[in-house]
Amino acid sequence: MTEKIGRPALRRTAMRVRLEERGIEMEELARYLELSIPQVYRIIGGRCVPRPAQARRLRELLGLSWEDIFLGE
């Protein structure tokens, strides 16, 4: 069932799990990646891939592999 309270439902991707573990809010991540919040939700949910510079920032911030970032695993 999808969540309908102010934000889209997100798949449990490695990025989403790591964000929750580190307590990083979507607003903070959007500022860090210089993206809009909807764009961040699409990347975190695995519906689109980040540009190379954004992927590097995600990798530095979250310590994820390239596969986790680009494949949305």
C-alpha positions in Angstrom: 0.0 0.0 0.0 1.3 3.4 -0.8 1.8 6.1 1.8 -0.3 9.2 1.1 0.7 11.6 3.8 2.8 14.3 2.2 5.5 12.2 0.5 5.6 9.5 -2.1 6.1 5.9 -1.0 9.7 4.8 -1.4 11.2 1.4 -2.2 13.6 0.1 0.4 16.7 0.7 -1.7 20.2 0.7 -0.2 20.3 4.5 -0.5 17.0 4.8 1.5 18.3 2.4 4.2 21.6 4.3 4.5 19.8 7.7 4.7 17.6 6.4 7.5 20.6 4.9 9.4 22.4 8.2 9.3 19.4 10.4 10.0 19.7 12.5 6.9 16.5 14.3 5.9 15.4 14.7 2.2 15.7 18.5 2.5 19.3 18.2 3.6 20.1 15.8 0.8 18.4 18.0 -1.8 20.6 21.0 -0.6 23.7 18.8 -0.7 23.0 17.5 -4.2 21.7 20.9 -5.4 18.5 19.2 -6.6 14.8 19.7 -6.0 13.1 17.4 -3.4 11.1 15.6 -6.1 14.3 14.9 -8.0 15.9 13.4 -4.8 12.8 11.2 -4.3 13.1 9.9 -7.8 16.8 9.1 -7.3 16.4 7.5 -3.9 13.4 5.5 -5.1 15.3 4.1 -8.0 13.1 5.7 -10.7 16.0 7.7 -12.2 19.8 7.8 -12.0 21.8 10.7 -10.7 24.2 12.6 -12.9 27.9 11.7 -12.4 28.7 14.7 -10.0 25.6 13.9 -7.9 26.5 10.2 -7.9 30.0 11.1 -6.6 28.4 13.2 -3.8 26.0 10.4 -2.9 28.9 8.0 -2.8 31.0 10.3 -0.5 28.0 11.0 1.8 26.5 7.5 2.1 29.5 5.2 1.4 27.6 3.2 -1.2 29.0 1.3 -4.2 28.4 2.5 -7.7 26.0 -0.4 -8.3 23.8 0.6 -5.4 23.7 4.1 -6.7 23.1 3.4 -10.3 21.1 0.2 -10.2 18.9 1.3 -7.3 19.4 -2.0 -5.5 
